[in-house]
Amino acid sequence: QVQLVESGGGLVQAGGSLRLSCATSGRTFSRYTMAWFRQAPGKEREFVAVVIWNNLRTYADSVKGRFTISRDNAKNTVYLQMNSLKPEDTAVYYCAARERGDSTRRVDGYDYWGQGTQVTVSS
């Protein structure tokens, strides 16, 4: 069983930055596809960014140029650097892992999920 634990959320003013971390258990982290999703109140969970085993990265249009996903296989950790934050980025952010090595934006494409971390951006 793979466990994911997010950290790094908080309250920040518009234009500010945060870095989220997701520590992952499991011996085959380097082969997992790792992604970040977010869910705002009253809305469906949505894709934010994904990185696969060879560091190929894909972003949602809404965060492209502002957010950067990265992974450290030595630490079994994936990160989400969020810059130029906007109030509409306010949501609970979830880390997810997919055992298959390909990329997907689908919520149901992921096998494991973290508990989420709250990000609030004030205007």
TAURSUL-V882689 format. One record per residue. N is the residue number from 1. RES is the residue in three letters. SS is DSSP state (a for helix, b for strand, c for the rest). PSI is psi as a letter, one per 20 degrees, with the letter a starting at -180 (NA if undefined). OMEGA is omega in radians with two decimals (* if undefined). Layout:
n/res/ss/psi/omega
N/RES/SS/PSI/OMEGA
N/RES/SS/PSI/OMEGA
//
This chain:
n/res/ss/psi/omega
1/GLN/c/p/3.14
2/VAL/c/p/3.07
3/GLN/c/p/-3.14
4/LEU/b/p/-3.13
5/VAL/b/o/3.13
6/GLU/b/q/3.03
7/SER/b/r/3.05
8/GLY/c/i/3.11
9/GLY/c/r/3.12
10/GLY/b/a/-3.14
11/LEU/b/p/-3.12
12/VAL/b/q/3.09
13/GLN/b/q/3.08
14/ALA/c/p/-3.08
15/GLY/c/i/-3.12
16/GLY/c/a/-3.07
17/SER/c/q/2.99
18/LEU/b/q/3.00
19/ARG/b/p/3.07
20/LEU/b/q/3.07
21/SER/b/q/3.08
22/CYS/b/o/3.10
23/ALA/b/p/-2.99
24/THR/b/p/3.01
25/SER/c/r/3.12
26/GLY/c/q/-3.02
27/ARG/c/i/-3.04
28/THR/c/k/-3.10
29/PHE/a/g/-3.04
30/SER/a/h/-3.12
31/ARG/a/i/-3.11
32/TYR/c/q/2.85
33/THR/b/p/-3.10
34/MET/b/p/-3.06
35/ALA/b/r/2.99
36/TRP/b/p/3.02
37/PHE/b/r/3.06
38/ARG/b/q/3.13
39/GLN/b/o/3.08
40/ALA/c/q/-3.12
41/PRO/c/p/3.10
42/GLY/c/j/-3.13
43/LYS/c/r/3.10
44/GLU/c/q/3.06
45/ARG/c/p/-3.08
46/GLU/b/q/3.13
47/PHE/b/q/3.08
48/VAL/b/g/-3.07
49/ALA/b/q/3.12
50/VAL/b/q/3.03
51/VAL/b/p/3.13
52/ILE/c/a/-2.96
53/TRP/c/h/-3.09
54/ASN/c/j/3.13
55/ASN/c/j/3.00
56/LEU/c/p/-3.03
57/ARG/b/q/3.08
58/THR/b/q/-3.09
59/TYR/b/q/2.94
60/ALA/c/q/-3.12
61/ASP/c/h/-3.06
62/SER/c/i/-3.10
63/VAL/c/i/-3.08
64/LYS/c/p/-3.12
65/GLY/c/i/3.14
66/ARG/c/h/-3.10
67/PHE/b/q/3.07
68/THR/b/p/3.06
69/ILE/b/q/3.11
70/SER/b/r/-3.14
71/ARG/b/q/3.06
72/ASP/b/o/-3.06
73/ASN/c/h/3.11
74/ALA/c/h/-3.12
75/LYS/c/j/-3.10
76/ASN/c/l/-3.04
77/THR/b/q/3.02
78/VAL/b/q/-3.07
79/TYR/b/q/2.98
80/LEU/b/o/3.05
81/GLN/b/p/-3.07
82/MET/b/o/3.13
83/ASN/c/r/3.12
84/SER/c/l/-3.07
85/LEU/c/q/-3.13
86/LYS/c/q/3.08
87/PRO/a/h/3.14
88/GLU/a/i/3.02
89/ASP/a/i/3.13
90/THR/c/p/-3.08
91/ALA/b/r/2.88
92/VAL/b/p/-3.11
93/TYR/b/p/-3.10
94/TYR/b/p/2.99
95/CYS/b/q/-3.13
96/ALA/b/q/-3.14
97/ALA/b/q/-3.13
98/ARG/b/p/-3.09
99/GLU/c/h/3.06
100/ARG/c/q/-3.03
101/GLY/c/j/-3.12
102/ASP/c/r/-3.04
103/SER/c/q/3.03
104/THR/c/q/3.07
105/ARG/c/i/-3.05
106/ARG/c/p/3.10
107/VAL/a/g/-3.09
108/ASP/a/j/3.11
109/GLY/a/j/-3.05
110/TYR/c/q/-3.02
111/ASP/c/h/-3.04
112/TYR/b/q/-3.11
113/TRP/b/q/2.98
114/GLY/c/a/-3.08
115/GLN/c/i/3.10
116/GLY/c/q/3.07
117/THR/b/p/-3.05
118/GLN/b/p/3.00
119/VAL/b/p/3.13
120/THR/b/p/-3.14
121/VAL/b/o/-3.12
122/SER/b/q/-3.10
123/SER/c/NA/*
//
